Structures are given as C-alpha cells and as structure tokens.
Amino acid sequence: MQHTVGISQYKTASARGDVLVTYSLGSCIGLSLYDPEAGVGGLVHCMLPLSKLDPEKAKAAPGMFVDTGVSALLRAMYDQGAAQRRIVAKAAGAASLLDENGVFRIGERNHTVLRKMLWKNNILIAAEDVGGSGARTMYLHIDSGRTVVRSGGREWDL
Amino acid sequence: MKSREAVLAMLPTVPALPSAGIQFMEATRNPEAKVDDLVRILEYDPSLTSNLLRLVNSPLFAGNRPIHSVREALIRLGFSKVLQLALTAAFAPLGRRPVAGYDLPPGAILRNAIASALAVRELAKAAEVDEGDYIFTAALLHDIGKIVMGAFAAADVGAVAAAAAERNLPFDEAEREVLGIDHAEAGAELLKAWGLPGPIVAAVRWHHDPDRADPVCVGNDLVHLADQLTALVGIGAGVDGLQYRPSGGALSRLNIGPEAVEAAACNVLFQLEDFTMLASGLE
C-alpha cells in the first residue's frame, strides 16, 4: 500500500508491500531511513531548517523543521525496532530558485542542518540527490529499501 | 510567433469565472453598496452560493455557529472576506483542471492558488501593508495563464522545459523564447478580456518580474513573493519547479527579510490543509 507523506509530516512503515511517498519537494528536504534487518522504513518531508523560527508550530508538527523532524523520525524508527547502527539514510530535495543573489537559501540551509542532525546521531548519508531547481518526488519501498527519486519526468534509484 | 497567436486565439474558449463573482467584486468596490444588492448578485447563481456557504462554514471562518445564508455571511464575516471566498469558489471548477504540459495533476493549480492567496495575506501582515482584496484575487488567479497555455492552447511546454533545463533559463524566459509568450502575460490577457480591474491584471502580468511593472507597486511585489513562497515549499509544483528568478527589489520595497517569507510559509501550511480539503468538495 502507498502512504503519502505530506509537507511537514513523517511516517514509518514495516509491511512488505508498503511504499512511502512524498511529492513535490522544492527547497524542502526529504529524508528516508531504512533498517534492512528490522524491515522498517521511514520518510520525513521538512520545510524549513530550524524549529526556533516557530517553536509552537514545531511542537504541533515536528516534521515541519529539519531539526525536530529528523529527531521525531528517528524516534519513530527506534519505536518500530530499528537500530541506529543499521540505518541507511538517503536524502533528496533542497532545490533553489535561480537566485544569484542568494536571497532565499532555504534549500542549502535545510541540507546543512540535515547533515548536522545525522552526524550528531552517528548516521552517514548513504546517497543523496539535492540542489538544482527541479521539484522532486521521493519513494521508499519497504520490501527492498529502494529509494527512488522522480523529477522532470525521469526516475532513478538513490 | 505562431504559438503566441495560437495561445491568444484560445482565450475566448476558456470558460469565464461565473459572472456573479465578477459583478460581486465590482459591487463591493462601490462604497455605497447595500447588503441587499450584494446578496442578490450572489444568490442569482445557486451553484456559486452553495459553494460559498460550504467555504464560509469551515472552522477557519465560521467558528462554532453555522452560517445559513449569504446575508448572514456578509454580516458576520464582512464584504471583504465574503468576496475572497466567493472568488475562491468561483475559481474552483477551472482551478481543479489538470494541466498536462506543466505536469500538474487535477487540483494542483487550485491548491497553489489557495496557498498563494493565503500567502499574500500573511506577507501583507508581515510588511504591514494594507491587504487589498485585489491582491488576494491576483494571488488566487496568478497562474491562470498556465491553464490557458497547457490545457486550452496545448502549447509545447515540453520544448519550453527542455530549453529551460539545457541553458538554465528562467522558465518564463524559456516560454517567451519558445512560444513567444509567457504564462504571466497569457493570464493577464485572459483577465483583461474578462474585464477584471487593472491592478489585478498588472499583478498577474508581472508576478515573475515585478521590477519591470510600470508603476512598480507593493501589490505586485506581494503576489510575486507569494508565488516564490509556494514554489519554494513545492505547493502545486509542476515541470517548472523552482526554475524562476526572484525579484531583486520586492523584499526591500516591502521592507521585509527572507525570514518573513519563511514564517509566512509556516502559517500558510497550517491553514492550507483545511482550506484545500474544503475546496476539493466544491461543485
């Protein structure tokens, strides 16, 4: 079954036929986590880097920010039986406008905070597809752990 | 230039917004407007009225006490809010169309329109600018040109996307190069043909390049930033994605920083889900 992860949401899944999908990542960042041994996967779609922008909203929707979103997804993964040392992390998104003056650096900042958060949790990013100006859709297949990115009519594995 | 002519030739085939919506907008601009006249205009169109009542009765607007009639809506919510909701209801049938060339599934344009309209409200608040109804309307309709080009004129948007990707051009620039017209101009021409007020037409016309508007005005800047906000967040993003250039002057003219746009994005997202679910139920 396909489960959609909306902007600022995170979900985990462990049924073999499950697919987690998040649509149109712009400067937002999508992070997929997968533990092959436990057969558990999770996906979060974070909009902005840091929850200090609006702590109240971060409480209501932790997935909105990268710092709170990554922590919430990790907790949910551990609750499902995943172990930190086995987790495979992949990221997509963090696109930017054609912004030579660097007015909106949301994508870049989302990516930086994501790396920091994972580093703090001793998790390396196994693969990523970030930057550019295209919107991306990201799928995580629970049976195989495949993370697939779709953008501009093309699809590829991460 | 053949494509430009082909796009403009399709304008009369686009089903116009319900005339009651446009008449209502005109009537609310008249400071002498009476409630009875406004009620009559809307109630003349039963499907618009039923859609409007569905919207006003959302928890976002009505609170706990249901609103049973257009008159009650006008009295409890005020002309301005009812106008905004009536136009949203009026745009819903057109905005729900899929737009194949731009890779926009059914509902994507409407979702983007609503998010942009909510965003101008938030941005106007941040900039401490008086949020005129026309800014809301312009934000709601700003991408209507994509519907014209993609759904009615069947323009070769694939060739535009290829040109934009190959040379990293802004998407609107690639549209002008390949098709001789961009979706901002196509939308503005449509709204002009429908007789919408000049400031709305201008804000739609310049939503990718408010620095070039003559005169430059904060309304155009707000609509531009709302469009950028929805592109950044990825609300209703199509094949064009984030392939646009932000204006150099909009933020400084409004005297706000990029963090105001980020805070607005949070607020919009919280309101959007309720509103979109509601709008998807409209007839």
Interface residues (C-beta under 8 A of the other chain):
Chain A: G6 I7 S8 Y23 S24 L25 G26 S27 C28 M47 L48 L53 D54 K57 A60 A61 M64 A95 S96 L97 L98 D99 E100 N101 V103 F104 R105 I106 G107 S133 G134 A135 S151 G152 G153
Chain B: D103 A161 A165 N168 P170 Q228 A231 L232 V233 G234 I235 G236 A237 G238 V239 G241 L242 Q243 Y244 R245 P246 G248 L251 P258 E259 V261 E262 A263 A265 C266 L269 F270 E273
